[in-house]
């Protein structure tokens, strides 16, 4: 999330206050350097964790809380702007008070820099020698230190993978996922390109015009929640051809092409035409303009939608054990010319970082906790369930007689049957309620645990793949050359393009560019939705020209110049990181 001007001014005030305090002779507290942590912590403490990613507010509960309590005699009080509402307001208030939190999870780049300059995060260079697990990723830690010379933050989503390797696991982030069972009934018709989906989806709709709940079905169901610089749903199909967004630019993962989204032949306009053509056939949900993501998700659960842009929408919502056993579910479509965008493993960690607040009373213990997050035990425990995290060994998984990891009976209950109640000795309560509220993986789940030789994510384990074989996956595999996962199919077919993980962060807009961008993006989003629901070809074309002309009049080209420069800078970093890591 970009700092607003108000936030920047607030932090600047803290910098000024800190400078005045320094001039008056107030010194920062000193600590003795340490090279190891104590074996136990005698007194219980509760720390405030300001977490820009958390979707839970309050004291961490359940099995993760018990692990943290047993190891560090510590409770985590999660402060979540996502839950509290008015995220900037909560952030500004705490920054103005000079105490954002004892532990902070925030964006690296400008936001972290501002907090460092404002004296809100602590330099833990004297504690770092004791952090043996974090030191395994020293290059990423030192990269964050940069020119400051201090250790102010620790990276998330670190990995031993090369930055040119896909980071997502068995599924890419994006892809054209369709109701495979209906596609099968049609005899697996060939799909040469994106537009070939329209007649196929129309035939699928004819096969099942009504969902089991009696509601009408649609090929496409859209939502507005995530609209920003553009209509989010219209950006997604561009990722099927290797593009991702940078402001008003669609940039190829390999740096071979950059498009202005308003060019008549851009991937963005192509997507708008796709939805427009589908809507003329009655294939677009008329409630798209008013529903939110939660409503859309429930429609996927109920079988009312036939196309998904992401595996974590269609598959997560609809591919239940019962549906898959019956051969029903979402699988990626074999579009012949697709070249799907994939995020390479971040060489120096992900967008977010862990930091220790400058007012923390026990920074050594917080550092020990952060260090533990990078250990195999911490990696299994901390990643969110949706990322394939296996959870704690002995509870949800263990080693079998061959020394390979496999889910326990309770793990099968949790991950394959929809949940379960945790035994009291592990903290009790529903398993999902005890998942780490940090929502920031320390280690990518696709990374390999050196102790087992298998990834931390249970979805890669042979035992899991054998246990989850079903009528749906077996039929899909048979049609896809025997591939056992989406990623394997795409790699075998040379249909994926990996953007090297360079950890690029675009600089903040100037106040002028920010003002122009806000005006222009509102126009783009408004006209885009109107174009999808245009009543004729001539109206679609007329709205397109109006959008282009209005945006140009509001300064689109000036903002585009900034975004184009950022997109090319990002590619320069991708090229450099790929070269650096061979």
Protein Blocks (a to p, Z undefined) as FASTA:
>chain_A
ZZdfklmmmmmmmmmmmmmmmmnopacddddddfbdcfbdfbacddddddfkbccecjde
hjllmmmmmmnopacddddfklnopmllmmmmmmmnopabfbdcddehjllmmmmmnopa
ccfklmmmmmmmlmmmmmmmmmmnmmnopafbdcehiafbdfkbcfkbjacfbdcdddfk
lmmmnopaacfblklmmmmmmmmmmmmmbcfkopacdfbdcdfklgckbcfklmmmmmmn
opacehjaccdfklpaccdfkbmkbmklmmmmmmmmmmmnopacfklmmmcfklmmmmmm
nopafbdfbfklmmmmmmcfklmmnopacdddddfkbccddddddfkbpfbdcdddfklc
blmlmmmmmmmmmpmklmmmmpcfklopgbjehilgccdfkopacddfklmmmmmnopac
ddfklngajfklmgcfklpafbdfkbccfknopafblklpmklmmmmgcfklmmmmmmnn
opabfklmmmmnopaccdddehpacddddfklmmmmmmmmmmmmmmmmmmmmpcbfklmm
mmmmmmmmmmmmnommmmmmmmmmmmmmmmmmmmmmmmmnZZ
